[in-house]
Amino acid sequence: MVEIFAFSPTTVFLCVAMLLLVWLLTRRPSGLPPGPPLLPFIGNILSMGSDPRITFKKLRQQYGDIFSVYMFNTPVIVLNGYNSLRDAIVKNADVFSDRPYSTFGDIIAKGKGVSAASGDQWREQRRFALNTLREFGAGRNIMEDKIHEEISQFLKSLDTERGQGFDCKRLVHNAVSNVICSIIFGKRFEYTDPLFIKFLKAMDENLANLSPSGVLSVLPFVRFLPGDLFKFKKTVQNVDTIISLLIDPMIKERMQKQEDDNVSDFIHAYIKEMRLRKEKHVETSLDLENLAMVILDLFVAGTETTATTIRWALVYFLHYPEVQEKCFREIQENIGQSRRPSMKDKVNMPYVEATILEVLRRADIGPTSLPHGVPHDVQFNGYTFPKDSTVILMLDSVLQDPDVWGDPDNFRPDRFLDDSGKIVKKEEFIPFSLGRRVCLGESMARMELFLFLTTMIQRFKFVPLESRMPSLDGLMGLTHSPKPFVIKAVRRN
């Protein structure tokens, strides 16, 4: 005898309602770029690996240059390939230059400064910062002098290692951070200065915490949970430490001084322009809150990326000693060892420049760039980008594109030289991104990389410890950085 099960109308209604809810929670809005299937409530979060380059490369192969994933209930649209990136942030810069909501940008930075800001405030802050840094780098050569001053101290510290193996990470970061200090504050710090050490430690912790704290951008309520699982409270504490112990005292000191017209550092230039606009009753966003955040932005943009690139250069010098020696021969022929390198020498040293360009390309420091956002629903390449969605620019998809570079996995500086040995730059060379949000510290970073690396190679030969060659596989965080390694700096005769 077959038993027949009868379902009540209530049970049928609940089943239909449940199926409808699951369908609603796993469907993509009409017009959104394609992407992998969604799970209710969590989207694609479980399929996101620790390295977005690997995850997004696989999704690109399946869904094309433009696809979307969901981080919980937040759509993230990923752009790949030079044409897609250029069409978005260059040709349609008016709608792709905003920043999306983020924990750091909205809660900690409060939309101030450059990196976290959008709209007219961002444009004014960025324009002033760029013009000021450009002025320091040209004419009076303030920036080059500051860099040379720090390099001399850096070389002395390398000498103290006496050709023995050491981890150069802290020393390189100290030196690069001090360049920023000299430009912003008008002074450098001794590497043993307790305040400087505390500042660098707080900044390092925040850079390391940006990945776990990124969860708060899609689930902001979790910051109210007991404990500090996502490092939000520690991040806020570190920002407060940096501002209260270092930045605010420096700003107050400048505010109290009767400065002359000879601007010698960034804070002086900012305060002078802020007061001038106030006297002329010009509406402006230049104020002390924005100044503090712009300083933080400059430290992150000017320290982490440049220091990491220098460390990657050392890794490649160890793996490709013939490249290091070819750079040294070019330096010897054009500069010798009796004087320090100058930016005027750059035009005569194409192989050194090509090597730096190849380090920037191959090391892939910022493979995803910082996220962009759209202020309203945008139609782009046949898709709808919803208002407030996050847009990720995969610089990695351009810098490692075999259709552009042929053999992108190989470290080969000659790819940037033509048959006559002159520098050739492709438009796809975008390690600093492109468009209106191109890296604020690009010109300063290029100057630092050339002066630091040429002087380092001029004075030292960098060699590995026996049987301890550093890995060419990096670590993904805010940047793509080398794994810890030990190196020997041997004085050249």
Sequence and secondary structure as in RCSB ss.txt:
>XXXX:A:sequence
MVEIFAFSPTTVFLCVAMLLLVWLLTRRPSGLPPGPPLLPFIGNILSMGSDPRITFKKLRQQYGDIFSVYMFNTP
VIVLNGYNSLRDAIVKNADVFSDRPYSTFGDIIAKGKGVSAASGDQWREQRRFALNTLREFGAGRNIMEDKIHEE
ISQFLKSLDTERGQGFDCKRLVHNAVSNVICSIIFGKRFEYTDPLFIKFLKAMDENLANLSPSGVLSVLPFVRFL
PGDLFKFKKTVQNVDTIISLLIDPMIKERMQKQEDDNVSDFIHAYIKEMRLRKEKHVETSLDLENLAMVILDLFV
AGTETTATTIRWALVYFLHYPEVQEKCFREIQENIGQSRRPSMKDKVNMPYVEATILEVLRRADIGPTSLPHGVP
HDVQFNGYTFPKDSTVILMLDSVLQDPDVWGDPDNFRPDRFLDDSGKIVKKEEFIPFSLGRRVCLGESMARMELF
LFLTTMIQRFKFVPLESRMPSLDGLMGLTHSPKPFVIKAVRRN
>XXXX:A:secstr
        HHHHHHHHHHHHHHHHHH   TT    S  BTTTBTGGG  S HHHHHHHHHHHH SEEEEEETTEE
EEEE SHHHHHHHHTTTHHHH B    IIIIIISTT TTTS  HHHHHHHHHHHHHHHHHHHTTS HHHHHHHHH
HHHHHHHHHHTTT  B  HHHHHHHHHHHHHHHHHS    TT HHHHHHHHHHHHHHHHHHHHTHHHH GGGGGS
SS TTSHHHHHHHHHHHIIIIIHHHHHHHHHS   S   SHHHHHHHHHHHHHHTT     SHHHHHHHHHHHHI
IIIIHHHHHHHHHHHHHHH HHHHHHHHHHHHHHT SSS   GGGGGG HHHHHHHHHHHHHHTS TT S EE S
S EEETTEEE TT EEEE THHHHT HHHHSSTTS  GGGGB TTS B   TT  TT  STTS TTHHHHHHHHH
HHHHHHHHHEEEEEBTTB   S EEESSSEEE    EEEEE  
